[in-house]
Amino acid sequence: MRLLPRKLALDFMGRARHAMVLSGSLLVLSIGSLLFQGLNLGVDFEGGTLIEVGYPAPVELDEIRGQLEAAGFDRAVVQHFGSAQDVLVRIKPDERPQSELSNQVLETLRGESQELQLRRVEYVGPQVGEELRDDGGLAMLYALGLILVYVALRFEYRFSFGAVIALIHDVILTIGFFSLTQIEFDLTVLAAILAVIGYSLNDTIVVFDRIRENFRALRRQSSTEVLNVSINQTLSRTLMTSLTTLLVLFALFFFGGEVIHAFSIALIVGVIIGTYSSIYVAGSSLLVLGVSGQDLDTTPTEDVDTRP
């Protein structure tokens, strides 16, 4: 069963200006939020204490949060870990000595229940958190740099700039979403953003492959017409891949537990943005950069596979 009719003639590039206005507005909003509001960094990046405790019976998280707030732990993050009886508490740094903090949290949670078990305590210092943050940022920069080289070697140097523009667009909007919503940004979210880079690049490469083939086969058509034909031919594949991926991610979000909520949200947002950018941002950037059939090998090919 096909997701879309075999022959499509949607004028994507005719709406490129509207897409550029939308993308520009979202980029300004994301960058503005990052500058003025920043990210709600988790313990991984900001430092702090992670405490895992086990209850004899399932427990409600709201009750635990109330106990911690009453004891002065207003910034505590509470999540189920594995089951409804296992609870993970993340405490960000404050003026209290870290050596005493875990005991204070345990005594607060224990209350009248002496059967509460302390499973583990981990402390992340501010210096370690800063190193993790810097290393994560460098990992994204290295990934974008290697992608720039790869696409330039495989296609043409302006294709590589188009791919990196689309990827930077996806990364900024995804991070901006976390800044606007103030969902905790930790190492799992950073890993999800790196995965989004790979996913979005895969979609963009598929579109670029078809554009290159059509530049060679449809030499009498303009660049705008070639881009429209190419995007229409790959649209069914792009949407089917995105929808099946989103089905898995929504299953993770609803049934995976609170520990991976931020991870699944980052992937859901990234896949949606990446699908949009592979259709509009990547193609529009090639038009802005002036890519045409004359920039590629225009030797005609006998057969061009028009299947997505």
N, C-alpha and C positions, 0 to 999 in steps of 0.2 A: 504493500500500500504506500503510495507516494504522499508526502506531506503537502506538496504544491503541484499545480499542473506542470506538465513537461515543458511547455513553451511559456516563458514569462517575458514581458517587455516593460518592466517597471522602470520609471525614469529616476533612478537613485541620484545621479549626478545633477539632475535638475533641481533637486532639493538640497544640494550640498551647502548652499549658503545658509539655509535654515539650520542644518546640522552644525555648521561651524558656529553660528550664533548660540545654539544650545550648548555645545561643548565649551565655548568660551565663557559663557555665563556660569556653568558648573565649575569650571577651573578657577574662575575668580572667587566664587563662593567657597570652594575647598581651600584655596590658598589663604583667603582671608580668615577662615576659621582656624587654620593651622597657625597663623601668625598671632591672632588675638586670643584664641581659646586654647590652642594646643591639643595634645593627646592625653587621654587618661591612661598614663603608663602603668603597667602592672608591676608586680614585685620583681619580675625577671629583669626589668630595665631600671626601675627606681630603687631597687633594694628593699629589704624587709624580711619578714619571717613567714614561713609556710608551716602550718601545723595540721596533721591528719589525726583525727580521733574516730573511735568506733563506739557506737551506742548499742545497748543490748536489744533495742527494738527500733523500728523506723521512726524518724524524727522529722518534724517540719522545720524548714529553713527559716521561716519568718520568726519562729520562736527563738531560734539560736541568735538571729540578728538582733532581736530585742534584748536578749541577755547581754550581748556584747556592747550594744549601744548604752545600756544602763551602766555598764562598767567603764565607759569612756572610750571604747574602741569604735569610734564613729566611722572610720574609713575601712573597716574590715570587709573583706569579700568572702562570702560563705557559699559553698557549692557542695552538692552530693558528689561522691567520688566512688564510682563502681556500683554502689547500692544505696538504698534509702537509709541504711544504718551507718554508712561511712560518710564522714563530713570532712571537707577540706576548708581550712580557714587561712586566708592570706591577710597578714597585718603589715601595712606600710610603715616605714620608719617614723618614730616619734621620739619624744624626749626620754622615754623610759629605757633603762638598760636592756639590751637584747637578751642577756642571760636570764633576766627575771621575767621577761615578757611571756614566754611560753608557759611558765608556771602560773602566771596571773590568768592567762586565757583558760588554761585547764581548770583552775579552781572556779572560775566564773561559769564555765560550761557544766562542770560537775554538779554544782549546787547540792541537791539532796541525793543525786544518783551517784553512788560510789562505784558503780560498775563501768563507768566511762573509762575507756582505754585510750592511752596515748600511743599512736602507731609510729609516728615519726615527726621530727622537727628539722627543718632546713632553714638556714639563714643565708641570705644573699646580700652582701655588702654593697654600698653605693658605688664603690669603684668597679666591682664585678659587673653590676648592672649597667654602668656607663660603657664598659668594654663590650658587653653584649650588644648594646644599642649601636655603638660605632661599627662593630663588626657586621651587624645586620645591614646597616646602611651601605657599607662597602660591598657586601655581597650583591646587593641590588645594582650598584654601579658597575661592578665587574660583569654581571650578567648582561646588562644593557650594552656594555662595550663589546663583549664577545659576539652578541647578536648583530651589532653594527658591522663587524668584520665578516661574519658568516653570510649575511644577506648581501653585502657588497660583492663578495666573491661569487656567490651563486647567481645573482641577478645583475644589477647595475647599481652604482654607488648611490643614486638617488632613491632607488628602492629601499636601500638600507636606512636612509634617513626617514623615509616614510614609515617603515616598520617601527623604528625607535620612537618616532613622534607618537604613533598609536599606543605603544607600550607605556611611554611616560604619561600619556593621557589617562590610561587605565589605572596606573599606580597612584597618581595624584588624586583621582576621583575616589578610588577605594579608600585611601588613607583619609581623604577629606570626609568621607562618610563616617568614619570612626571618630573624627574630630567633632563633627556636628552632633552625633548621637551620644558622644562620651562613653561608648562601650569600651571596656578595658582593652588596651592594646598590649599584648604580650608576645612571647616568642611563637606561640601557635599561630597568631595572626600574621606575624612576619613570614612564617613558613607558607601560609596560605597565599600571601601576596606574591611570593616567589613562584608558587604553583600557578597563579593567575598569569604571570609573565609568560610561562611556558605554554599555557593554554591559549592565550591570546595570540602568541607568535605562531602557533600551529594553524589557527584559523587564517591569520594574515598570509602565511606562506601558501596555503591552498589557493587563496584569491590571487596572489601574485603570480603563481604558476599559470593559472588560467589567463591572466592578463598578458603574460609574456607570450603564451601560445597564440592568443588572438591578435596581438600586435603583428605577429608574423603572418597570420592567415588572412586577417581583415585589413590589408594595407591601404585600401581606398577609403576607409572610414576614419573619422576623427578620433582623437584620444578619448573624448567624452563618450562617444558611441561605443568604443571598444571597452571602456570601463563598465558601462551599463550592461553590455552583453555578458561580460565576464562575471559580474556580481550576480546577475540573474541566473547564470548557469550553475553557480556554486551556492545559491541561496538555500536550496532544499537541503543540501548537505550541512551547511552552517547551522540552520535552524534545528535540524534533527539531532545533530551532535549536542547543541546547547540544551535542548529540551531533555534528552536522556541524561545528560550530566546533572541538570537541575533536579530531576526526579531523585537521584541518589543523594544530592546535597540536602534536599528538603527532608529526606528520610533521616539523614544524620542530624539535622537540626531538631526535628521533633522527637526522635527516639534515641539519640546518642548521648543524652545527659547534658548537664550544664557545663561540664568540663570542656566540651568541644563546641559549645554554642558560638563563641566568638570566632572560632576557626571556620565553622560552617557558614556563618554569616558573611565572613570575608570572601569565601569562595563563591557564595551565591551572588553577592554584589559584583564581584570581579568577573564572573562568567557573563552576567547580563551586560555589563559595561564592555567587556571584551568582544561580545557578539556585535554590539552596536558599532564599536570602533573598527572591526574588521570589515563591516559593510560600508561605513561612511568615512571615518577618519583616515584609514589607510588609503582608500581610493582618492579621497579629496586631496590628500597631501601629495599624491603623484601629479595631480593636475596643477597644484600650486607650484610644484618643483619643475613643471614643464616637461615631464616624461612623454615621449612619443615613440612611434614605431621606428623613426630614424635613429634612435639611440640604441636599438637592439639589432640583432642579425635579422634582416628582413627576407632571408631566403624563404620562398614559399614552401609550405609543407603539403604533402599529398593528402593526408588525413588528419583531421583535428577531432579529437574525442569531445563531443558536446555534452556528454553525460556528466552530472555533478559528482 
